[in-house]
Structure formats: structure tokens, C-alpha cells
Amino acid sequence: MRYIQKASPVEAFQYNENTDETQEIPLWFIHACVDGLVFSNDKKDCIRTTKGIVEINHNDYIVKGASNELFVVTPEVFAANYTPRNETH
């Protein structure tokens, strides 16, 4: 039998060297930095995820899932699996 994964809304932003200049940094990401979930290690930016510590590369997307978990998604995977949600109610 085949299944289709249920889609759930997530929040995300693209991480790059000009993040603070080119776009607004989400408050949830700032909290993750303050709480130590996002940190620099040997000149690499990293994030603590449910699967362990993951390196963040420039232009990766930082995604906050439905259960508030954070994970890193490459631009190619993000483009293939995520579309902007219409925010009008």
C-alpha cells in the first residue's frame, strides 16, 4: 500500500552570512541561540536537533516543525518539499 505524508505548516528562514542584514530573524531562532540550541563550534555554526548536532551551511534553511523541533534543510530539499503558505485567513 502507498501513503502520502501529511503536510503540516512549519516556520522557516534561510540562513546565510547576511541573515541579519537581508531579512528579519524570527524570534524563535533568537530564543534558540540564547538557549544554546544554535552555537558556533570551531568556526562552524551548528544546531542541536532531535537527531544530534548538525552543521549549518550558508543558504540552508532552519525549520521549526509542528512540535517546535528545529532542523536543518538544504536549499534543494527545501525547494522540493516546501511551498509558501498563504497567510490570509
N, C-alpha and C positions, 0 to 999 in steps of 0.2 A: 504494500500500500504506500502511496506517496502522500506527503504532507507539505503544507506551506507554513512557514514560520509566521507566527502572529507578529505584526508590526506594532511597536509601541513608541510613543513620542519620546525623544531624547533631546537634551540640550547639548550643543557642541560649539566649539570655535577652533579656528585654525591657528596653530602655534608657529610663530616664526620670530626671527631676530628683531622685528619691528612691531611685535604684538602690541606693545603699549602705545605706539605712535599711530598705528593704522586702524585699530579697532578697539572697541570698548572691551575690557577684560571682564568676564562675568564674575559676579560676586562669589558664586560657588567655587570658582577657581582660586580666587584670592583667599578664601577660607581654607582651601586645600593646601595652599602654600603656607599659611600661618600655622596650620595643624601639622605640618611636616609631611603631608602626603606627596607634595611636589618639592623637589630639592635638587641641588647641584652636587654631583659626585665626580671628582676628577675631571672637571670642566665639561661634564655631560649633564644635561638636565634629565631628571628621572621622575617617575611617578610610582607610588606604591599602589598596586592594583590587587584585586582578589586573587590573581594568579602569580603575584610576586612583584618584584621591582622591574620596571620596564623603562628603557631609554626612550626619551622623546627626541625625535629628529625634527629639524625645521620643516615646516609645512605639514606635519602630522596634525590630525585632529584630536583634540581632547574631548571625550564624550562622557557626559553624565547620564547614566542609564536610569531606568524607571525606579530602581531601588537605591538610587543615589550613589551607586558604584561608579568609579572613574576608570576609563580605559583609553588606550591609545589606538588610533586607526590611521593607517596610511592614506594619503590622498586618493590613491587608486581604488582602494577598498571602500573608502567613504563615498566616492562618486558613484560606484556601482551599487551601493546599498542604501544610501540615504538621499532623500529629497527634502527641500524646504517645506515646512508645514505652513499652511495658510492660517494666520493668527486671527483672522476676523471671526467674530462669534455671532 
